[in-house]
Each structure stands twice: as C-alpha cells, then as structure tokens.
C-alpha cells in the first residue's frame, strides 16, 4: 500500500509558536495556561510534567504568570491579569491578534462588526471580546437574518481563521448582492486553506484517507468533512492506536493529513503503522 503524506500536515506556524513559547516559559514561577494550549493530550501531559497546568479562568487561583494560547482571548483578560499582577506570556497567533486590532479599530470608526464563525469557539469568543458592543456572529448563511441589518449602517466582515472559505464567500456575496454597505477583510489563514486544498487534492487520488487530530479540534473536523465528501473511506484518528487494518482491505493508495494541533511524532507513528499494514 502506497502512503501519500500531505506536506501541510500538522502544526501550523501559530500553534508551533505557542507550544514552543509554553515549553520555553520559566516554570519555576507558578504558571498556568488559559485553556489547553492545543487540543492534543500528549502535549498537554508534557506540559503537566513541566509543572504547567491549565485553568479556564483567572479567578481565584494564585499564579505568577499565565500563558495565552494561539486562539487569543478577549481584551478584558489582559486587564484582569494586569489588575491581579499576573505576568502574561502572550502566545496568541499574530494572525489572530491582527483580527483583534481590525475589529477594534473598525468599531471605533463606526462600523458594526459581522464575525463569521462558531460562537462557542475560543477564537470567536476572543475576537468578540475586542469590541465594545459585541459582534454579529454568524455560523452559516442560515443564521444571516437580513431583516436585522440596516442599509444605513456600515458593516465590517471578518471570519474565524480556520473557517471554510465557501461559507464565508456565501455570506459575503449575499450581503453584497442585497446592497448592504460592507467592507470585507479575508482573515482565513492561508495555513488552513493550503492544508484544506492539499487534503482535497490527495483525497481525490487515493482509495482511503486518514486524518490525524483531535475530535475537539475544529480544523481537524473540517479536514475530515472535506476528505470524507471526496473519499468516503476517510477515517479521523487521534493517533496510531486507533488505526484498524480492515479499513485498508483492497486499498492501493492511502492519503494522510493532520490538523494544526497534531505533533509530528504522532504523524510519524501513524506513517510507520500504515507501512506495517
Ligand atoms: Fe495562526 Fe493560522 Fe495557525 S491563524 S494558529 S497560523 S491556523
């Protein structure tokens, strides 16, 4: 069985930077990450061994420093850390920081902000928290209610960095065609679109596809959906232990890709096991 590995599989620039920053942090001080640094248990456990655990909020836990993960956080969190004299190790992906600045500035310039993404995703919660009034958050075109928008307003539109381009394009095109005054900045990270394009291309060439990453990771789930729609024999796994031999009966070529939070050693273990199969 031939194995075709996507070049773009695994850590993106922002996640690699955040993980490196967490491991480089001086853990002789009481340090927590705000939420898990990435959706990967092996990495989280390694950080635990270094003495760095995670908390969901800054409330009530004495600490010297807090690490902010690549997804970023609302502006209030920085103020709260400052009030509590907690040092911030800011591992927010620079591409996400750019969105924080964009929405903040455009709101001050009089725009209403439309944010395309999943309202429960930490990145969206973070971006929303850089506006005073809050954003109009749309998960998909079904949530776009034109009767709630006004042609007297100006709207600034951005999206979650890991969102599907087709969903964003559909909303932006609908708003434009309906004659609303919108300014759109494409904030989909190229790491995501490149990984998705490559996954699409490979899924079209193989008999089976393996997507490595956590079920909790939204970009992994999107990769899975894309591959599955092209190659029905697609499987999403956390690591090599989840591979099942039967999936590859009669398979001549298998494609492999991985979400942005999948470490390279996990990918290598999967490749080794596939070669054995
Ligand atoms: Fe940043 Fe793009 Fe990764 S926004 S965290 S480099 S997917």
Boltz pocket constraint, residues with backbone or C-beta under 6 A from the ligand:
constraints:
  - pocket:
      binder: B
      contacts: [[A, 12], [A, 13], [A, 14], [A, 15], [A, 70], [A, 93], [A, 94], [A, 95], [A, 96], [A, 161], [A, 162], [A, 189], [A, 190], [A, 191], [A, 192], [A, 260]]
      max_distance: 6.0
